[in-house]
Amino acid sequence: MENTTIAISREVKEGIIEFGNKGETYSDILKRLIKSARERQLHDLLMSDENTVSIEEARKEVEKKWSRSK
């Protein structure tokens, strides 16, 4: 893997260190944080109630469209 150098403020560097564990490199810490952020985004997307309906509402719609003959 090729390494690169990025310029960050001292404040950001200290913030990264706060998330680190003994023996981890900055790259290790950032990889873990990125993985966590991706998992959180996926969780938020899957658990969002935007554009959803309750089960009761869905059942009412189904009954309207496919009501049973009695």
Phi and psi restraints in degrees (value plus and minus 20) as a CYANA .aco file:
   2 GLU   PHI    -103.3   -63.3
   2 GLU   PSI     115.0   155.0
   3 ASN   PHI    -113.6   -73.6
   3 ASN   PSI     138.0   178.0
   4 THR   PHI    -159.0  -119.0
   4 THR   PSI     145.5   185.5
   5 THR   PHI    -134.0   -94.0
   5 THR   PSI     113.6   153.6
   6 ILE   PHI    -145.1  -105.1
   6 ILE   PSI     127.6   167.6
   7 ALA   PHI    -113.7   -73.7
   7 ALA   PSI     105.4   145.4
   8 ILE   PHI    -153.7  -113.7
   8 ILE   PSI     138.1   178.1
   9 SER   PHI     -94.2   -54.2
   9 SER   PSI     141.3   181.3
  10 ARG   PHI     -80.3   -40.3
  10 ARG   PSI     -57.8   -17.8
  11 GLU   PHI     -80.3   -40.3
  11 GLU   PSI     -64.6   -24.6
  12 VAL   PHI     -85.8   -45.8
  12 VAL   PSI     -62.4   -22.4
  13 LYS   PHI     -78.0   -38.0
  13 LYS   PSI     -65.4   -25.4
  14 GLU   PHI     -84.4   -44.4
  14 GLU   PSI     -56.8   -16.8
  15 GLY   PHI     -83.6   -43.6
  15 GLY   PSI     -60.5   -20.5
  16 ILE   PHI     -82.8   -42.8
  16 ILE   PSI     -64.7   -24.7
  17 ILE   PHI     -78.7   -38.7
  17 ILE   PSI     -58.5   -18.5
  18 GLU   PHI     -78.7   -38.7
  18 GLU   PSI     -49.4    -9.4
  19 PHE   PHI    -109.5   -69.5
  19 PHE   PSI     -25.0    15.0
  20 GLY   PHI    -104.1   -64.1
  20 GLY   PSI     138.7   178.7
  21 ASN   PHI    -131.9   -91.9
  21 ASN   PSI     140.4   180.4
  22 LYS   PHI     -75.7   -35.7
  22 LYS   PSI     110.4   150.4
  23 GLY   PHI      68.9   108.9
  23 GLY   PSI     -26.1    13.9
  24 GLU   PHI    -102.2   -62.2
  24 GLU   PSI     123.3   163.3
  25 THR   PHI    -106.3   -66.3
  25 THR   PSI     147.8   187.8
  26 TYR   PHI     -79.0   -39.0
  26 TYR   PSI     -59.6   -19.6
  27 SER   PHI     -81.3   -41.3
  27 SER   PSI     -63.5   -23.5
  28 ASP   PHI     -79.4   -39.4
  28 ASP   PSI     -66.3   -26.3
  29 ILE   PHI     -82.8   -42.8
  29 ILE   PSI     -67.0   -27.0
  30 LEU   PHI     -85.7   -45.7
  30 LEU   PSI     -58.9   -18.9
  31 LYS   PHI     -79.2   -39.2
  31 LYS   PSI     -65.1   -25.1
  32 ARG   PHI     -84.2   -44.2
  32 ARG   PSI     -62.1   -22.1
  33 LEU   PHI     -85.7   -45.7
  33 LEU   PSI     -59.3   -19.3
  34 ILE   PHI     -84.8   -44.8
  34 ILE   PSI     -63.5   -23.5
  35 LYS   PHI     -79.9   -39.9
  35 LYS   PSI     -64.8   -24.8
  36 SER   PHI     -83.1   -43.1
  36 SER   PSI     -62.0   -22.0
  37 ALA   PHI     -83.9   -43.9
  37 ALA   PSI     -61.0   -21.0
  38 ARG   PHI     -83.6   -43.6
  38 ARG   PSI     -63.4   -23.4
  39 GLU   PHI     -82.6   -42.6
  39 GLU   PSI     -59.6   -19.6
  40 ARG   PHI     -85.5   -45.5
  40 ARG   PSI     -62.3   -22.3
  41 GLN   PHI     -80.8   -40.8
  41 GLN   PSI     -63.8   -23.8
  42 LEU   PHI     -84.1   -44.1
  42 LEU   PSI     -64.1   -24.1
  43 HIS   PHI     -78.4   -38.4
  43 HIS   PSI     -68.4   -28.4
  44 ASP   PHI     -81.9   -41.9
  44 ASP   PSI     -58.9   -18.9
  45 LEU   PHI     -85.7   -45.7
  45 LEU   PSI     -66.8   -26.8
  46 LEU   PHI     -90.8   -50.8
  46 LEU   PSI     -49.8    -9.8
  47 MET   PHI    -116.5   -76.5
  47 MET   PSI     -19.6    20.4
  48 SER   PHI     -85.3   -45.3
  48 SER   PSI     119.0   159.0
  49 ASP   PHI    -119.5   -79.5
  49 ASP   PSI      -8.6    31.4
  50 GLU   PHI     -88.6   -48.6
  50 GLU   PSI     114.1   154.1
  51 ASN   PHI      42.5    82.5
  51 ASN   PSI      13.2    53.2
  52 THR   PHI    -138.8   -98.8
  52 THR   PSI     143.4   183.4
  53 VAL   PHI    -146.9  -106.9
  53 VAL   PSI     136.9   176.9
  54 SER   PHI     -92.8   -52.8
  54 SER   PSI     143.1   183.1
  55 ILE   PHI     -80.3   -40.3
  55 ILE   PSI     -60.2   -20.2
  56 GLU   PHI     -81.3   -41.3
  56 GLU   PSI     -64.3   -24.3
  57 GLU   PHI     -83.3   -43.3
  57 GLU   PSI     -61.7   -21.7
  58 ALA   PHI     -83.9   -43.9
  58 ALA   PSI     -60.7   -20.7
  59 ARG   PHI     -83.7   -43.7
  59 ARG   PSI     -60.7   -20.7
  60 LYS   PHI     -81.3   -41.3
  60 LYS   PSI     -62.9   -22.9
  61 GLU   PHI     -83.5   -43.5
  61 GLU   PSI     -60.4   -20.4
  62 VAL   PHI     -83.7   -43.7
  62 VAL   PSI     -64.0   -24.0
  63 GLU   PHI     -80.4   -40.4
  63 GLU   PSI     -60.3   -20.3
  64 LYS   PHI     -82.8   -42.8
  64 LYS   PSI     -64.4   -24.4
  65 LYS   PHI     -98.6   -58.6
  65 LYS   PSI     -58.6   -18.6
  66 TRP   PHI    -150.4  -110.4
  66 TRP   PSI      35.8    75.8
  67 SER   PHI     -86.9   -46.9
  67 SER   PSI     125.4   165.4
  68 ARG   PHI    -102.5   -62.5
  68 ARG   PSI     120.9   160.9
  69 SER   PHI    -100.1   -60.1
  69 SER   PSI     116.2   156.2
